[in-house]
Amino acid sequence: MATFKLYLMIASGGACGAMLRYFISDMTMSVMGRGFPYATLLVNIIGSFLMGCLYGAIQNEYFTIVRWQPLLGIGFLGALTTFSTFSLDTLLLIQQGDWLKAALNIIFNVFVCIFVAWLGMQVMGARAA
């Protein structure tokens, strides 16, 4: 059974991740506009890279998974990345008949995020699985 301390760690990480997500989204929309879901794409890319770094750091025993994974992986990165928002953004593009933007959004969010997760693992020196 999870302890109150565990839930507090997840909530703390989630609050920080949500605030960073809002900040990144706000800045991205002010620079890039709202014509394409750049903000969602950017937070998904950043979150995927950081998840790769977290995995690599845990694999290389830079810190223990038991202590930091709930705070960073579940809380912070769970609130930062936005797959549900990505899904809604894509659906709205499809409903607007903008199939090219919808396809690009899917391609970028899936393939770029998988690539940067791998890149994060490489940056942290993760061994091949």
Backbone bond lengths (Angstrom), bond angles and torsions (degrees), N, CA, C in turn:
res aa  C-N    CA-C-N  psi(-1)  N-CA   C-N-CA  omega(-1)  CA-C   N-CA-C  phi
1 M - - - 1.448 - - 1.523 109.22 -
2 A 1.306 115.46 137.04 1.457 121.00 -178.65 1.521 110.55 -71.49
3 T 1.300 115.45 146.22 1.449 120.60 179.97 1.524 110.51 -94.91
4 F 1.321 115.70 165.75 1.453 121.16 176.97 1.525 110.09 -60.37
5 K 1.326 117.17 -38.31 1.467 121.24 179.84 1.534 110.58 -60.95
6 L 1.316 117.72 -40.12 1.460 121.72 178.25 1.524 110.41 -62.75
7 Y 1.325 116.88 -47.88 1.467 120.75 178.45 1.521 111.45 -62.13
8 L 1.322 116.55 -37.42 1.459 120.65 178.43 1.527 110.86 -65.64
9 M 1.316 116.93 -39.79 1.473 120.49 176.72 1.529 110.54 -63.06
10 I 1.313 117.18 -45.49 1.470 121.13 179.94 1.529 109.88 -63.24
11 A 1.326 116.61 -44.45 1.465 120.42 -179.89 1.524 111.60 -64.17
12 S 1.322 117.04 -40.55 1.465 120.55 178.65 1.517 111.22 -64.02
13 G 1.323 115.91 -46.08 1.460 119.86 176.88 1.514 111.62 -62.16
14 G 1.337 116.13 -40.53 1.456 120.94 179.35 1.514 112.36 -63.91
15 A 1.316 117.16 -40.66 1.469 120.46 178.56 1.523 110.60 -62.49
16 C 1.313 116.89 -44.00 1.471 120.66 179.50 1.531 110.74 -66.48
17 G 1.319 117.06 -42.38 1.465 120.77 178.49 1.514 112.19 -63.53
18 A 1.325 116.82 -40.45 1.466 120.99 179.47 1.525 111.10 -66.61
19 M 1.320 116.63 -40.10 1.467 119.36 178.26 1.523 111.18 -66.28
20 L 1.337 117.07 -41.13 1.463 120.04 178.11 1.520 110.46 -65.88
21 R 1.319 117.02 -38.85 1.465 120.55 178.28 1.521 110.54 -61.43
22 Y 1.330 117.40 -43.99 1.462 120.96 179.03 1.527 110.57 -63.55
23 F 1.320 116.72 -43.96 1.464 121.11 179.60 1.529 111.04 -60.64
24 I 1.334 116.83 -49.53 1.462 121.05 179.96 1.531 110.00 -61.71
25 S 1.314 117.40 -43.87 1.462 121.52 -179.95 1.527 111.35 -62.37
26 D 1.310 116.29 -46.26 1.459 121.00 -179.33 1.526 111.05 -61.67
27 M 1.324 117.15 -45.90 1.459 121.32 179.61 1.530 111.11 -65.81
28 T 1.318 116.57 -42.50 1.463 120.40 -178.36 1.521 110.85 -64.57
29 M 1.319 117.51 -45.04 1.467 120.07 -179.55 1.526 111.52 -66.04
30 S 1.326 117.55 -33.42 1.461 118.87 179.22 1.527 111.20 -70.74
31 V 1.324 117.62 -28.87 1.465 121.27 179.74 1.526 111.81 -89.63
32 M 1.330 117.30 -45.73 1.467 121.88 -171.78 1.534 113.98 -97.63
33 G 1.309 117.44 -15.19 1.455 120.24 -178.28 1.521 112.17 86.20
34 R 1.337 114.93 -172.15 1.460 121.21 -175.28 1.522 113.08 -114.03
35 G 1.331 117.94 12.13 1.458 121.01 -176.80 1.516 114.21 -72.11
36 F 1.301 117.74 -19.24 1.466 124.70 178.64 1.519 105.89 -144.74
37 P 1.333 119.01 146.34 1.476 119.68 -178.13 1.541 112.64 -74.78
38 Y 1.335 115.39 61.38 1.465 121.09 179.57 1.521 112.12 -60.45
39 A 1.324 117.60 -38.67 1.458 121.07 -176.82 1.529 111.27 -62.96
40 T 1.323 116.54 -44.65 1.469 120.44 178.03 1.516 109.99 -63.81
41 L 1.324 116.36 -44.32 1.463 120.38 178.27 1.522 110.85 -58.69
42 L 1.335 116.85 -46.69 1.460 120.20 -177.59 1.525 112.09 -63.30
43 V 1.335 118.21 -45.33 1.461 118.40 179.83 1.525 110.97 -66.89
44 N 1.331 118.18 -32.58 1.464 119.80 176.39 1.524 111.26 -68.21
45 I 1.330 117.99 -38.90 1.462 121.12 177.25 1.522 110.21 -65.67
46 I 1.320 116.97 -48.78 1.470 120.61 179.67 1.527 110.40 -61.01
47 G 1.327 116.43 -46.23 1.469 120.30 -179.70 1.514 112.51 -62.82
48 S 1.332 117.08 -39.27 1.466 120.36 178.70 1.524 111.00 -65.88
49 F 1.325 116.51 -42.08 1.466 120.34 177.56 1.524 110.23 -62.04
50 L 1.328 116.64 -46.78 1.462 120.01 -179.67 1.529 111.74 -65.07
51 M 1.347 117.64 -34.85 1.466 120.05 176.58 1.529 110.16 -64.42
52 G 1.335 116.47 -40.60 1.465 120.12 175.44 1.514 111.52 -62.39
53 C 1.329 116.71 -42.09 1.466 120.75 177.34 1.527 110.75 -63.39
54 L 1.327 117.15 -43.00 1.463 121.34 179.22 1.519 110.45 -60.98
55 Y 1.340 116.24 -46.80 1.463 120.22 179.07 1.530 110.53 -60.25
56 G 1.338 115.86 -45.82 1.461 119.82 179.39 1.521 112.40 -61.88
57 A 1.326 116.29 -40.67 1.462 120.25 179.25 1.525 111.19 -65.91
58 I 1.324 116.62 -39.40 1.469 120.42 178.56 1.523 109.52 -68.51
59 Q 1.332 116.84 -43.87 1.455 120.81 -179.47 1.529 111.58 -61.35
60 N 1.323 116.31 -37.06 1.465 120.78 179.41 1.522 112.72 -88.64
61 E 1.334 115.71 8.28 1.458 123.07 175.83 1.521 113.25 57.87
62 Y 1.352 116.45 37.76 1.467 120.06 173.03 1.526 109.55 -68.79
63 F 1.305 117.04 -29.46 1.457 123.55 171.24 1.519 106.95 -155.11
64 T 1.328 116.13 165.58 1.460 119.26 -175.49 1.524 110.89 -86.78
65 I 1.318 115.20 140.75 1.462 121.35 -179.38 1.522 111.74 -63.72
66 V 1.298 116.79 -36.94 1.465 120.21 -175.66 1.522 110.18 -62.04
67 R 1.300 116.93 -37.39 1.460 120.19 -174.70 1.525 113.22 -82.08
68 W 1.332 118.69 -41.69 1.459 121.32 -170.29 1.521 115.30 -108.54
69 Q 1.312 118.90 -20.24 1.460 120.54 -175.56 1.524 113.30 -59.99
70 P 1.324 120.45 -42.22 1.471 118.56 178.91 1.531 112.74 -63.23
71 L 1.321 117.17 -40.92 1.457 121.11 -179.69 1.524 110.96 -66.93
72 L 1.321 117.00 -49.99 1.462 121.26 -173.89 1.521 113.37 -85.34
73 G 1.321 117.31 -49.44 1.462 120.73 -174.45 1.514 113.53 -75.84
74 I 1.315 116.06 -52.42 1.465 119.89 -177.03 1.527 110.79 -79.63
75 G 1.323 117.26 -49.97 1.451 120.94 -175.97 1.517 113.23 -74.33
76 F 1.335 116.81 -70.03 1.462 121.60 -173.16 1.528 112.77 -62.57
77 L 1.329 116.96 -55.95 1.467 119.23 -177.61 1.518 112.45 -72.19
78 G 1.319 117.01 -30.53 1.468 119.97 176.18 1.519 112.03 -63.22
79 A 1.323 116.95 -36.68 1.463 120.66 178.49 1.525 111.89 -82.71
80 L 1.321 116.53 -30.70 1.466 120.34 -179.04 1.518 112.09 -70.68
81 T 1.316 117.35 -48.97 1.460 120.38 -177.37 1.511 110.17 -80.91
82 T 1.308 115.65 155.54 1.454 118.53 -166.00 1.516 112.49 -139.71
83 F 1.300 117.16 62.12 1.467 118.02 -178.58 1.523 111.50 -62.46
84 S 1.320 117.39 -34.54 1.459 118.71 178.77 1.529 110.70 -66.44
85 T 1.320 117.41 -37.51 1.461 120.72 176.47 1.521 110.42 -67.91
86 F 1.318 116.49 -40.37 1.462 121.13 175.61 1.528 110.06 -56.88
87 S 1.314 117.02 -44.34 1.463 121.04 -179.78 1.523 111.32 -62.49
88 L 1.328 116.77 -44.76 1.457 120.62 179.48 1.525 111.24 -66.24
89 D 1.342 116.80 -44.33 1.466 120.08 177.91 1.522 110.86 -56.01
90 T 1.326 116.55 -44.55 1.459 121.27 -178.83 1.519 111.08 -65.80
91 L 1.322 116.43 -44.52 1.463 120.37 178.31 1.531 111.48 -60.39
92 L 1.326 116.98 -42.03 1.466 120.48 179.01 1.526 111.37 -64.32
93 L 1.325 116.91 -39.13 1.473 119.66 176.62 1.528 110.64 -62.63
94 I 1.318 116.50 -41.32 1.470 120.87 178.18 1.525 109.96 -64.21
95 Q 1.321 116.78 -44.96 1.466 120.06 179.94 1.529 112.12 -63.47
96 Q 1.329 116.48 -28.59 1.462 120.85 177.50 1.528 111.65 -82.14
97 G 1.338 116.18 -2.59 1.453 120.68 179.70 1.515 114.14 80.51
98 D 1.320 116.74 11.53 1.460 120.75 -179.33 1.530 109.67 -94.80
99 W 1.317 114.31 73.21 1.465 121.74 -174.85 1.524 112.47 -65.33
100 L 1.316 117.60 -35.75 1.471 119.96 -179.74 1.525 110.43 -64.27
101 K 1.333 117.26 -47.93 1.467 119.94 178.13 1.524 111.21 -63.17
102 A 1.324 117.30 -38.29 1.467 120.58 178.22 1.527 110.35 -62.42
103 A 1.332 116.09 -45.04 1.472 120.17 179.42 1.523 110.93 -64.53
104 L 1.322 116.77 -43.48 1.468 119.92 178.24 1.525 111.06 -62.83
105 N 1.315 116.83 -39.40 1.458 120.47 178.65 1.532 110.77 -62.37
106 I 1.321 116.83 -42.46 1.470 120.82 177.98 1.520 110.25 -64.41
107 I 1.319 116.46 -48.61 1.472 120.86 -177.90 1.525 110.72 -60.70
108 F 1.331 116.59 -49.11 1.461 119.15 -177.99 1.518 111.82 -65.03
109 N 1.326 117.91 -47.53 1.460 120.25 -176.72 1.519 112.82 -66.98
110 V 1.315 118.08 -34.67 1.459 119.35 -178.64 1.529 110.52 -83.47
111 F 1.322 117.13 -59.32 1.458 119.65 -172.06 1.524 113.24 -73.24
112 V 1.326 117.56 -41.66 1.465 119.26 178.46 1.524 110.25 -65.16
113 C 1.330 117.50 -41.16 1.460 119.97 -179.09 1.531 112.12 -68.05
114 I 1.314 117.69 -36.25 1.468 119.55 174.82 1.530 109.68 -64.85
115 F 1.330 116.19 -42.66 1.463 119.80 179.18 1.528 111.57 -62.43
116 V 1.343 118.19 -45.94 1.458 118.47 -177.69 1.524 112.27 -72.10
117 A 1.336 118.37 -25.46 1.468 119.58 172.18 1.524 109.47 -64.54
118 W 1.332 116.56 -43.53 1.476 121.17 175.40 1.526 109.74 -61.91
119 L 1.332 116.75 -43.60 1.456 121.05 179.73 1.525 111.00 -60.44
120 G 1.334 116.76 -42.39 1.458 119.93 176.93 1.517 112.39 -60.22
121 M 1.323 116.20 -39.33 1.473 119.71 176.60 1.520 110.37 -63.82
122 Q 1.332 117.04 -40.13 1.466 120.35 179.52 1.516 111.49 -66.40
123 V 1.325 116.04 -40.54 1.473 120.90 178.64 1.523 110.33 -59.31
124 M 1.322 116.23 -37.50 1.461 120.90 -178.77 1.527 112.30 -86.77
125 G 1.341 116.86 2.35 1.455 120.37 177.08 1.500 114.44 73.21
126 A 1.326 117.82 30.70 1.466 120.97 -179.50 1.521 110.64 -65.61
127 R 1.292 116.12 140.66 1.459 121.69 177.03 1.528 108.98 -77.77
128 A 1.309 115.65 152.49 1.464 119.92 177.99 1.515 109.52 -63.73
129 A 1.317 115.55 140.68 1.463 120.35 -178.71 1.504 111.38 -74.67
